[in-house]
Amino acid sequence: MNSDLNEELAAKQLAEEYNNALNQKIEERFRAALFLVDPSLDMDTVTVVSNVGSDDDQLTVDGVDDETIDKAMAIFEQDNQEDS
């Protein structure tokens, strides 16, 4: 039983580490897409938070107008399709 518990904890930790790495990659790629849309953006004032692995996968972006976000999302999604 102790072995099963250790395996379960290891699996949960691995899944959490994977999700954290995926979130970081998504955030970096979306920031790059934002920069492509508007190279004059002050990225210090932009917040990008990815939450993959939760019940409701989310990408939250603050500090940028909706039009810029929409254009960046189009670039981001295009890049994701090319990677597939």
Residue pairs with C-beta under 8 A, 6 or more apart in sequence:
15 53
16 53
18 53
19 52
19 53
22 50
22 52
22 53
23 49
23 50
23 51
23 52
23 53
24 50
26 50
26 52
26 59
27 48
27 49
27 50
29 76
29 79
30 48
30 50
30 59
30 61
30 72
30 73
30 76
31 43
31 46
31 48
33 72
33 73
33 75
33 76
33 79
34 41
34 43
34 46
34 48
34 61
34 64
34 68
34 69
34 72
35 41
35 43
36 72
36 75
37 68
37 71
37 72
37 75
38 64
38 68
41 64
41 68
45 63
46 61
46 62
46 63
46 64
47 60
47 61
47 62
47 63
48 59
48 60
48 61
49 58
49 59
49 60
49 61
50 58
50 59
50 60
51 57
51 58
51 59
51 60
61 69
61 72
64 72
